[in-house]
């Protein structure tokens, strides 16, 4: 548990971040909803089954099917819906200015 002083300091930091970069603060406050988690479950199941199939096919020396299963696993992994934070681009400019000066 945090002490009262630590909680106050944390609230102050959160307030300053919200003032300087509201989009970043909003993206940090947003948690992954149950709906977003449920949307990713079928993709996760296909990835797991495809990986297991690829391993089994490799063990059985069925290389063509192993490659197809591995490609399916990779494609489904990258197509899986994810939460993406909002990007403002201001952070990169700030970093670039710091490096150049």
Backbone as XML, in Angstrom:
<?xml version="1.0"?>
<chain id="A" units="angstrom">
  <residue number="1" name="UNK">
    <atom name="N" x="0.831" y="-1.185" z="0.000"/>
    <atom name="CA" x="0.000" y="0.000" z="0.000"/>
    <atom name="C" x="0.873" y="1.246" z="0.000"/>
  </residue>
  <residue number="2" name="UNK">
    <atom name="N" x="0.361" y="2.254" z="-0.650"/>
    <atom name="CA" x="1.061" y="3.530" z="-0.674"/>
    <atom name="C" x="0.644" y="4.379" z="0.513"/>
  </residue>
  <residue number="3" name="UNK">
    <atom name="N" x="1.600" y="5.135" z="1.008"/>
    <atom name="CA" x="1.265" y="6.061" z="2.089"/>
    <atom name="C" x="0.478" y="7.238" z="1.503"/>
  </residue>
  <residue number="4" name="UNK">
    <atom name="N" x="-0.097" y="8.035" z="2.366"/>
    <atom name="CA" x="-0.867" y="9.196" z="1.906"/>
    <atom name="C" x="0.017" y="10.163" z="1.127"/>
  </residue>
  <residue number="5" name="UNK">
    <atom name="N" x="1.228" y="10.357" z="1.578"/>
    <atom name="CA" x="2.174" y="11.248" z="0.892"/>
    <atom name="C" x="2.482" y="10.720" z="-0.506"/>
  </residue>
  <residue number="6" name="UNK">
    <atom name="N" x="2.743" y="9.408" z="-0.630"/>
    <atom name="CA" x="3.040" y="8.807" z="-1.936"/>
    <atom name="C" x="1.852" y="8.916" z="-2.878"/>
  </residue>
  <residue number="7" name="UNK">
    <atom name="N" x="0.633" y="8.708" z="-2.354"/>
    <atom name="CA" x="-0.565" y="8.854" z="-3.187"/>
    <atom name="C" x="-0.725" y="10.285" z="-3.680"/>
  </residue>
  <residue number="8" name="UNK">
    <atom name="N" x="-0.438" y="11.246" z="-2.809"/>
    <atom name="CA" x="-0.545" y="12.658" z="-3.189"/>
    <atom name="C" x="0.469" y="12.988" z="-4.286"/>
  </residue>
  <residue number="9" name="UNK">
    <atom name="N" x="1.707" y="12.497" z="-4.123"/>
    <atom name="CA" x="2.742" y="12.726" z="-5.132"/>
    <atom name="C" x="2.350" y="12.069" z="-6.456"/>
  </residue>
  <residue number="10" name="UNK">
    <atom name="N" x="1.816" y="10.869" z="-6.405"/>
    <atom name="CA" x="1.378" y="10.173" z="-7.620"/>
    <atom name="C" x="0.258" y="10.938" z="-8.325"/>
  </residue>
  <residue number="11" name="UNK">
    <atom name="N" x="-0.715" y="11.447" z="-7.566"/>
    <atom name="CA" x="-1.798" y="12.253" z="-8.162"/>
    <atom name="C" x="-1.239" y="13.508" z="-8.818"/>
  </residue>
  <residue number="12" name="UNK">
    <atom name="N" x="-0.247" y="14.126" z="-8.179"/>
    <atom name="CA" x="0.368" y="15.335" z="-8.733"/>
    <atom name="C" x="1.083" y="15.018" z="-10.054"/>
  </residue>
  <residue number="13" name="UNK">
    <atom name="N" x="1.793" y="13.908" z="-10.085"/>
    <atom name="CA" x="2.476" y="13.499" z="-11.319"/>
    <atom name="C" x="1.454" y="13.230" z="-12.411"/>
  </residue>
  <residue number="14" name="UNK">
    <atom name="N" x="0.387" y="12.514" z="-12.076"/>
    <atom name="CA" x="-0.665" y="12.234" z="-13.066"/>
    <atom name="C" x="-1.278" y="13.524" z="-13.591"/>
  </residue>
  <residue number="15" name="UNK">
    <atom name="N" x="-1.490" y="14.480" z="-12.701"/>
    <atom name="CA" x="-2.073" y="15.760" z="-13.104"/>
    <atom name="C" x="-1.138" y="16.503" z="-14.060"/>
  </residue>
  <residue number="16" name="UNK">
    <atom name="N" x="0.162" y="16.513" z="-13.758"/>
    <atom name="CA" x="1.137" y="17.198" z="-14.631"/>
    <atom name="C" x="1.222" y="16.522" z="-15.994"/>
  </residue>
  <residue number="17" name="UNK">
    <atom name="N" x="1.198" y="15.200" z="-16.017"/>
    <atom name="CA" x="1.229" y="14.484" z="-17.301"/>
    <atom name="C" x="-0.022" y="14.805" z="-18.100"/>
  </residue>
  <residue number="18" name="UNK">
    <atom name="N" x="-1.172" y="14.836" z="-17.444"/>
    <atom name="CA" x="-2.427" y="15.148" z="-18.135"/>
    <atom name="C" x="-2.402" y="16.559" z="-18.700"/>
  </residue>
  <residue number="19" name="UNK">
    <atom name="N" x="-1.752" y="17.496" z="-18.017"/>
    <atom name="CA" x="-1.659" y="18.867" z="-18.521"/>
    <atom name="C" x="-0.727" y="18.962" z="-19.717"/>
  </residue>
  <residue number="20" name="UNK">
    <atom name="N" x="0.415" y="18.272" z="-19.661"/>
    <atom name="CA" x="1.404" y="18.413" z="-20.731"/>
    <atom name="C" x="1.056" y="17.592" z="-21.967"/>
  </residue>
  <residue number="21" name="UNK">
    <atom name="N" x="0.488" y="16.404" z="-21.772"/>
    <atom name="CA" x="0.154" y="15.547" z="-22.918"/>
    <atom name="C" x="-1.149" y="14.804" z="-22.634"/>
  </residue>
  <residue number="22" name="UNK">
    <atom name="N" x="-2.292" y="15.440" z="-22.896"/>
    <atom name="CA" x="-3.570" y="14.826" z="-22.543"/>
    <atom name="C" x="-3.862" y="13.530" z="-23.289"/>
  </residue>
  <residue number="23" name="UNK">
    <atom name="N" x="-3.435" y="13.426" z="-24.538"/>
    <atom name="CA" x="-3.700" y="12.191" z="-25.294"/>
    <atom name="C" x="-2.931" y="11.016" z="-24.702"/>
  </residue>
  <residue number="24" name="UNK">
    <atom name="N" x="-1.681" y="11.255" z="-24.307"/>
    <atom name="CA" x="-0.892" y="10.194" z="-23.682"/>
    <atom name="C" x="-1.527" y="9.770" z="-22.360"/>
  </residue>
  <residue number="25" name="UNK">
    <atom name="N" x="-1.948" y="10.754" z="-21.565"/>
    <atom name="CA" x="-2.568" y="10.445" z="-20.276"/>
    <atom name="C" x="-3.848" y="9.640" z="-20.475"/>
  </residue>
  <residue number="26" name="UNK">
    <atom name="N" x="-4.630" y="9.986" z="-21.483"/>
    <atom name="CA" x="-5.868" y="9.252" z="-21.757"/>
    <atom name="C" x="-5.565" y="7.822" z="-22.188"/>
  </residue>
  <residue number="27" name="UNK">
    <atom name="N" x="-4.524" y="7.636" z="-22.979"/>
    <atom name="CA" x="-4.188" y="6.274" z="-23.419"/>
    <atom name="C" x="-3.683" y="5.432" z="-22.259"/>
  </residue>
  <residue number="28" name="UNK">
    <atom name="N" x="-3.047" y="6.039" z="-21.279"/>
    <atom name="CA" x="-2.565" y="5.301" z="-20.109"/>
    <atom name="C" x="-3.715" y="4.948" z="-19.173"/>
  </residue>
  <residue number="29" name="UNK">
    <atom name="N" x="-4.736" y="5.801" z="-19.103"/>
    <atom name="CA" x="-5.875" y="5.549" z="-18.233"/>
    <atom name="C" x="-6.771" y="4.456" z="-18.774"/>
  </residue>
  <residue number="30" name="UNK">
    <atom name="N" x="-6.812" y="4.306" z="-20.070"/>
    <atom name="CA" x="-7.727" y="3.358" z="-20.698"/>
    <atom name="C" x="-7.220" y="1.939" z="-20.489"/>
  </residue>
  <residue number="31" name="UNK">
    <atom name="N" x="-8.040" y="1.092" z="-19.934"/>
    <atom name="CA" x="-7.666" y="-0.305" z="-19.757"/>
    <atom name="C" x="-8.271" y="-1.127" z="-20.894"/>
  </residue>
  <residue number="32" name="UNK">
    <atom name="N" x="-7.771" y="-2.305" z="-21.073"/>
    <atom name="CA" x="-8.291" y="-3.185" z="-22.111"/>
    <atom name="C" x="-9.631" y="-3.732" z="-21.635"/>
  </residue>
  <residue number="33" name="UNK">
    <atom name="N" x="-10.650" y="-3.515" z="-22.414"/>
    <atom name="CA" x="-11.981" y="-3.943" z="-22.007"/>
    <atom name="C" x="-12.155" y="-5.442" z="-22.236"/>
  </residue>
  <residue number="34" name="UNK">
    <atom name="N" x="-13.168" y="-5.978" z="-21.606"/>
    <atom name="CA" x="-13.476" y="-7.401" z="-21.774"/>
    <atom name="C" x="-13.846" y="-7.690" z="-23.225"/>
  </residue>
  <residue number="35" name="UNK">
    <atom name="N" x="-14.492" y="-6.732" z="-23.865"/>
    <atom name="CA" x="-14.867" y="-6.921" z="-25.275"/>
    <atom name="C" x="-13.625" y="-7.055" z="-26.158"/>
  </residue>
  <residue number="36" name="UNK">
    <atom name="N" x="-12.618" y="-6.221" z="-25.911"/>
    <atom name="CA" x="-11.384" y="-6.307" z="-26.685"/>
    <atom name="C" x="-10.670" y="-7.637" z="-26.437"/>
  </residue>
  <residue number="37" name="UNK">
    <atom name="N" x="-10.695" y="-8.107" z="-25.180"/>
    <atom name="CA" x="-10.064" y="-9.394" z="-24.876"/>
    <atom name="C" x="-10.782" y="-10.537" z="-25.574"/>
  </residue>
  <residue number="38" name="UNK">
    <atom name="N" x="-12.127" y="-10.490" z="-25.567"/>
    <atom name="CA" x="-12.909" y="-11.542" z="-26.233"/>
    <atom name="C" x="-12.689" y="-11.534" z="-27.733"/>
  </residue>
  <residue number="39" name="UNK">
    <atom name="N" x="-12.479" y="-10.362" z="-28.315"/>
    <atom name="CA" x="-12.256" y="-10.264" z="-29.751"/>
    <atom name="C" x="-10.948" y="-10.941" z="-30.158"/>
  </residue>
  <residue number="40" name="UNK">
    <atom name="N" x="-9.978" y="-10.972" z="-29.275"/>
    <atom name="CA" x="-8.677" y="-11.554" z="-29.589"/>
    <atom name="C" x="-8.637" y="-13.067" z="-29.347"/>
  </residue>
  <residue number="41" name="UNK">
    <atom name="N" x="-9.576" y="-13.614" z="-28.592"/>
    <atom name="CA" x="-9.534" y="-15.041" z="-28.248"/>
    <atom name="C" x="-9.541" y="-15.984" z="-29.457"/>
  </residue>
  <residue number="42" name="UNK">
    <atom name="N" x="-10.401" y="-15.800" z="-30.454"/>
    <atom name="CA" x="-10.352" y="-16.720" z="-31.604"/>
    <atom name="C" x="-9.008" y="-16.689" z="-32.322"/>
  </residue>
  <residue number="43" name="UNK">
    <atom name="N" x="-8.410" y="-15.511" z="-32.419"/>
    <atom name="CA" x="-7.099" y="-15.404" z="-33.062"/>
    <atom name="C" x="-6.057" y="-16.166" z="-32.256"/>
  </residue>
  <residue number="44" name="UNK">
    <atom name="N" x="-6.095" y="-16.010" z="-30.934"/>
    <atom name="CA" x="-5.148" y="-16.717" z="-30.075"/>
    <atom name="C" x="-5.307" y="-18.233" z="-30.215"/>
  </residue>
  <residue number="45" name="UNK">
    <atom name="N" x="-6.557" y="-18.698" z="-30.270"/>
    <atom name="CA" x="-6.810" y="-20.141" z="-30.409"/>
    <atom name="C" x="-6.253" y="-20.666" z="-31.720"/>
  </residue>
  <residue number="46" name="UNK">
    <atom name="N" x="-6.452" y="-19.918" z="-32.804"/>
    <atom name="CA" x="-5.940" y="-20.358" z="-34.110"/>
    <atom name="C" x="-4.413" y="-20.376" z="-34.095"/>
  </residue>
  <residue number="47" name="UNK">
    <atom name="N" x="-3.803" y="-19.389" z="-33.471"/>
    <atom name="CA" x="-2.338" y="-19.350" z="-33.398"/>
    <atom name="C" x="-1.812" y="-20.564" z="-32.647"/>
  </residue>
  <residue number="48" name="UNK">
    <atom name="N" x="-2.408" y="-20.886" z="-31.510"/>
    <atom name="CA" x="-1.948" y="-22.029" z="-30.715"/>
    <atom name="C" x="-2.119" y="-23.333" z="-31.492"/>
  </residue>
  <residue number="49" name="UNK">
    <atom name="N" x="-3.285" y="-23.528" z="-32.108"/>
    <atom name="CA" x="-3.525" y="-24.759" z="-32.869"/>
    <atom name="C" x="-2.574" y="-24.843" z="-34.060"/>
  </residue>
  <residue number="50" name="UNK">
    <atom name="N" x="-2.330" y="-23.723" z="-34.726"/>
    <atom name="CA" x="-1.429" y="-23.732" z="-35.892"/>
    <atom name="C" x="0.006" y="-24.043" z="-35.478"/>
  </residue>
  <residue number="51" name="UNK">
    <atom name="N" x="0.448" y="-23.491" z="-34.369"/>
    <atom name="CA" x="1.815" y="-23.778" z="-33.902"/>
    <atom name="C" x="1.944" y="-25.245" z="-33.520"/>
  </residue>
  <residue number="52" name="UNK">
    <atom name="N" x="0.962" y="-25.750" z="-32.790"/>
    <atom name="CA" x="1.010" y="-27.170" z="-32.420"/>
    <atom name="C" x="0.964" y="-28.070" z="-33.661"/>
  </residue>
  <residue number="53" name="UNK">
    <atom name="N" x="0.173" y="-27.690" z="-34.645"/>
    <atom name="CA" x="0.111" y="-28.461" z="-35.894"/>
    <atom name="C" x="1.447" y="-28.421" z="-36.624"/>
  </residue>
  <residue number="54" name="UNK">
    <atom name="N" x="2.072" y="-27.258" z="-36.646"/>
    <atom name="CA" x="3.374" y="-27.142" z="-37.312"/>
    <atom name="C" x="4.410" y="-28.027" z="-36.641"/>
  </residue>
  <residue number="55" name="UNK">
    <atom name="N" x="4.419" y="-28.031" z="-35.310"/>
    <atom name="CA" x="5.374" y="-28.884" z="-34.588"/>
    <atom name="C" x="5.095" y="-30.364" z="-34.856"/>
  </residue>
  <residue number="56" name="UNK">
    <atom name="N" x="3.828" y="-30.741" z="-34.822"/>
    <atom name="CA" x="3.465" y="-32.134" z="-35.094"/>
    <atom name="C" x="3.859" y="-32.534" z="-36.515"/>
  </residue>
  <residue number="57" name="UNK">
    <atom name="N" x="3.605" y="-31.656" z="-37.471"/>
    <atom name="CA" x="3.964" y="-31.959" z="-38.861"/>
    <atom name="C" x="5.476" y="-32.091" z="-39.032"/>
  </residue>
  <residue number="58" name="UNK">
    <atom name="N" x="6.230" y="-31.270" z="-38.318"/>
    <atom name="CA" x="7.689" y="-31.395" z="-38.391"/>
    <atom name="C" x="8.149" y="-32.724" z="-37.804"/>
  </residue>
  <residue number="59" name="UNK">
    <atom name="N" x="7.524" y="-33.132" z="-36.708"/>
    <atom name="CA" x="7.868" y="-34.415" z="-36.096"/>
    <atom name="C" x="7.547" y="-35.583" z="-37.029"/>
  </residue>
  <residue number="60" name="UNK">
    <atom name="N" x="6.465" y="-35.439" z="-37.787"/>
    <atom name="CA" x="6.057" y="-36.499" z="-38.718"/>
    <atom name="C" x="6.716" y="-36.362" z="-40.088"/>
  </residue>
  <residue number="61" name="UNK">
    <atom name="N" x="7.600" y="-35.385" z="-40.242"/>
    <atom name="CA" x="8.323" y="-35.116" z="-41.493"/>
    <atom name="C" x="7.387" y="-34.750" z="-42.647"/>
  </residue>
  <residue number="62" name="UNK">
    <atom name="N" x="6.329" y="-34.022" z="-42.339"/>
    <atom name="CA" x="5.433" y="-33.495" z="-43.370"/>
    <atom name="C" x="5.750" y="-31.999" z="-43.462"/>
  </residue>
  <residue number="63" name="UNK">
    <atom name="N" x="6.839" y="-31.687" z="-44.161"/>
    <atom name="CA" x="7.384" y="-30.335" z="-44.153"/>
    <atom name="C" x="6.465" y="-29.307" z="-44.805"/>
  </residue>
  <residue number="64" name="UNK">
    <atom name="N" x="5.793" y="-29.668" z="-45.884"/>
    <atom name="CA" x="4.915" y="-28.720" z="-46.558"/>
    <atom name="C" x="3.784" y="-28.255" z="-45.654"/>
  </residue>
  <residue number="65" name="UNK">
    <atom name="N" x="3.142" y="-29.189" z="-44.981"/>
    <atom name="CA" x="2.060" y="-28.842" z="-44.067"/>
    <atom name="C" x="2.585" y="-28.050" z="-42.872"/>
  </residue>
  <residue number="66" name="UNK">
    <atom name="N" x="3.802" y="-28.345" z="-42.439"/>
    <atom name="CA" x="4.399" y="-27.603" z="-41.327"/>
    <atom name="C" x="4.606" y="-26.143" z="-41.695"/>
  </residue>
  <residue number="67" name="UNK">
    <atom name="N" x="5.064" y="-25.913" z="-42.920"/>
    <atom name="CA" x="5.272" y="-24.540" z="-43.382"/>
    <atom name="C" x="3.936" y="-23.798" z="-43.468"/>
  </residue>
  <residue number="68" name="UNK">
    <atom name="N" x="2.922" y="-24.459" z="-44.006"/>
    <atom name="CA" x="1.605" y="-23.833" z="-44.113"/>
    <atom name="C" x="1.066" y="-23.488" z="-42.732"/>
  </residue>
  <residue number="69" name="UNK">
    <atom name="N" x="1.188" y="-24.396" z="-41.785"/>
    <atom name="CA" x="0.706" y="-24.147" z="-40.429"/>
    <atom name="C" x="1.490" y="-23.018" z="-39.769"/>
  </residue>
  <residue number="70" name="UNK">
    <atom name="N" x="2.788" y="-22.969" z="-39.981"/>
    <atom name="CA" x="3.609" y="-21.902" z="-39.399"/>
    <atom name="C" x="3.238" y="-20.542" z="-39.997"/>
  </residue>
  <residue number="71" name="UNK">
    <atom name="N" x="3.024" y="-20.498" z="-41.290"/>
    <atom name="CA" x="2.622" y="-19.241" z="-41.936"/>
    <atom name="C" x="1.262" y="-18.789" z="-41.415"/>
  </residue>
  <residue number="72" name="UNK">
    <atom name="N" x="0.342" y="-19.732" z="-41.259"/>
    <atom name="CA" x="-0.974" y="-19.402" z="-40.706"/>
    <atom name="C" x="-0.841" y="-18.830" z="-39.296"/>
  </residue>
  <residue number="73" name="UNK">
    <atom name="N" x="0.011" y="-19.416" z="-38.481"/>
    <atom name="CA" x="0.217" y="-18.926" z="-37.115"/>
    <atom name="C" x="0.756" y="-17.493" z="-37.128"/>
  </residue>
  <residue number="74" name="UNK">
    <atom name="N" x="1.720" y="-17.228" z="-37.986"/>
    <atom name="CA" x="2.311" y="-15.884" z="-38.050"/>
    <atom name="C" x="1.283" y="-14.868" z="-38.535"/>
  </residue>
  <residue number="75" name="UNK">
    <atom name="N" x="0.540" y="-15.215" z="-39.574"/>
    <atom name="CA" x="-0.465" y="-14.297" z="-40.121"/>
    <atom name="C" x="-1.537" y="-13.990" z="-39.079"/>
  </residue>
  <residue number="76" name="UNK">
    <atom name="N" x="-2.034" y="-15.009" z="-38.414"/>
    <atom name="CA" x="-3.073" y="-14.794" z="-37.408"/>
    <atom name="C" x="-2.543" y="-13.997" z="-36.223"/>
  </residue>
  <residue number="77" name="UNK">
    <atom name="N" x="-1.281" y="-14.195" z="-35.880"/>
    <atom name="CA" x="-0.695" y="-13.425" z="-34.781"/>
    <atom name="C" x="-0.668" y="-11.941" z="-35.124"/>
  </residue>
  <residue number="78" name="UNK">
    <atom name="N" x="-0.289" y="-11.608" z="-36.355"/>
    <atom name="CA" x="-0.208" y="-10.199" z="-36.734"/>
    <atom name="C" x="-1.572" y="-9.594" z="-37.064"/>
  </residue>
  <residue number="79" name="UNK">
    <atom name="N" x="-2.560" y="-10.404" z="-37.372"/>
    <atom name="CA" x="-3.906" y="-9.891" z="-37.623"/>
    <atom name="C" x="-4.716" y="-9.727" z="-36.340"/>
  </residue>
  <residue number="80" name="UNK">
    <atom name="N" x="-4.212" y="-10.275" z="-35.257"/>
    <atom name="CA" x="-4.914" y="-10.239" z="-33.963"/>
    <atom name="C" x="-5.173" y="-8.796" z="-33.549"/>
  </residue>
  <residue number="81" name="UNK">
    <atom name="N" x="-6.428" y="-8.479" z="-33.171"/>
    <atom name="CA" x="-6.720" y="-7.103" z="-32.746"/>
    <atom name="C" x="-6.030" y="-6.788" z="-31.427"/>
  </residue>
  <residue number="82" name="UNK">
    <atom name="N" x="-5.427" y="-5.617" z="-31.362"/>
    <atom name="CA" x="-4.740" y="-5.177" z="-30.151"/>
    <atom name="C" x="-5.136" y="-3.747" z="-29.827"/>
  </residue>
  <residue number="83" name="UNK">
    <atom name="N" x="-4.924" y="-3.420" z="-28.603"/>
    <atom name="CA" x="-5.123" y="-2.038" z="-28.181"/>
    <atom name="C" x="-3.906" y="-1.250" z="-28.627"/>
  </residue>
  <residue number="84" name="UNK">
    <atom name="N" x="-4.137" y="-0.161" z="-29.309"/>
    <atom name="CA" x="-3.039" y="0.683" z="-29.772"/>
    <atom name="C" x="-3.161" y="2.057" z="-29.122"/>
  </residue>
  <residue number="85" name="UNK">
    <atom name="N" x="-2.100" y="2.513" z="-28.463"/>
    <atom name="CA" x="-2.173" y="3.836" z="-27.833"/>
    <atom name="C" x="-2.207" y="4.934" z="-28.885"/>
  </residue>
  <residue number="86" name="UNK">
    <atom name="N" x="-2.817" y="6.049" z="-28.533"/>
    <atom name="CA" x="-2.865" y="7.191" z="-29.443"/>
    <atom name="C" x="-1.474" y="7.781" z="-29.580"/>
  </residue>
  <residue number="87" name="UNK">
    <atom name="N" x="-1.100" y="8.116" z="-30.795"/>
    <atom name="CA" x="0.223" y="8.682" z="-31.033"/>
    <atom name="C" x="0.071" y="10.141" z="-31.411"/>
  </residue>
  <residue number="88" name="UNK">
    <atom name="N" x="0.809" y="10.986" z="-30.728"/>
    <atom name="CA" x="0.721" y="12.408" z="-31.018"/>
    <atom name="C" x="1.893" y="12.873" z="-31.851"/>
  </residue>
  <residue number="89" name="UNK">
    <atom name="N" x="3.030" y="12.183" z="-31.743"/>
    <atom name="CA" x="4.205" y="12.591" z="-32.496"/>
    <atom name="C" x="5.026" y="13.648" z="-31.787"/>
  </residue>
  <residue number="90" name="UNK">
    <atom name="N" x="4.462" y="14.261" z="-30.741"/>
    <atom name="CA" x="5.208" y="15.316" z="-30.053"/>
    <atom name="C" x="6.407" y="14.770" z="-29.309"/>
  </residue>
  <residue number="91" name="UNK">
    <atom name="N" x="6.323" y="13.544" z="-28.810"/>
    <atom name="CA" x="7.435" y="12.961" z="-28.076"/>
    <atom name="C" x="8.670" y="12.799" z="-28.925"/>
  </residue>
  <residue number="92" name="UNK">
    <atom name="N" x="8.482" y="12.413" z="-30.190"/>
    <atom name="CA" x="9.619" y="12.253" z="-31.089"/>
    <atom name="C" x="10.289" y="13.593" z="-31.355"/>
  </residue>
  <residue number="93" name="UNK">
    <atom name="N" x="9.503" y="14.628" z="-31.535"/>
    <atom name="CA" x="10.082" y="15.944" z="-31.770"/>
    <atom name="C" x="10.875" y="16.406" z="-30.561"/>
  </residue>
  <residue number="94" name="UNK">
    <atom name="N" x="10.326" y="16.158" z="-29.366"/>
    <atom name="CA" x="11.026" y="16.547" z="-28.147"/>
    <atom name="C" x="12.364" y="15.821" z="-28.046"/>
  </residue>
  <residue number="95" name="UNK">
    <atom name="N" x="12.367" y="14.513" z="-28.349"/>
    <atom name="CA" x="13.602" y="13.731" z="-28.282"/>
    <atom name="C" x="14.609" y="14.224" z="-29.308"/>
  </residue>
  <residue number="96" name="UNK">
    <atom name="N" x="14.123" y="14.503" z="-30.509"/>
    <atom name="CA" x="15.018" y="14.935" z="-31.583"/>
    <atom name="C" x="15.673" y="16.255" z="-31.203"/>
  </residue>
  <residue number="97" name="UNK">
    <atom name="N" x="14.891" y="17.192" z="-30.639"/>
    <atom name="CA" x="15.468" y="18.472" z="-30.237"/>
    <atom name="C" x="16.542" y="18.254" z="-29.167"/>
  </residue>
  <residue number="98" name="UNK">
    <atom name="N" x="16.316" y="17.324" z="-28.250"/>
    <atom name="CA" x="17.279" y="17.076" z="-27.190"/>
    <atom name="C" x="18.573" y="16.498" z="-27.768"/>
  </residue>
  <residue number="99" name="UNK">
    <atom name="N" x="18.436" y="15.590" z="-28.747"/>
    <atom name="CA" x="19.629" y="14.996" z="-29.339"/>
    <atom name="C" x="20.428" y="16.018" z="-30.148"/>
  </residue>
  <residue number="100" name="UNK">
    <atom name="N" x="19.720" y="16.908" z="-30.836"/>
    <atom name="CA" x="20.408" y="17.851" z="-31.707"/>
    <atom name="C" x="21.102" y="18.948" z="-30.921"/>
  </residue>
  <residue number="101" name="UNK">
    <atom name="N" x="20.557" y="19.289" z="-29.751"/>
    <atom name="CA" x="21.174" y="20.398" z="-29.000"/>
    <atom name="C" x="22.307" y="19.943" z="-28.124"/>
  </residue>
</chain>
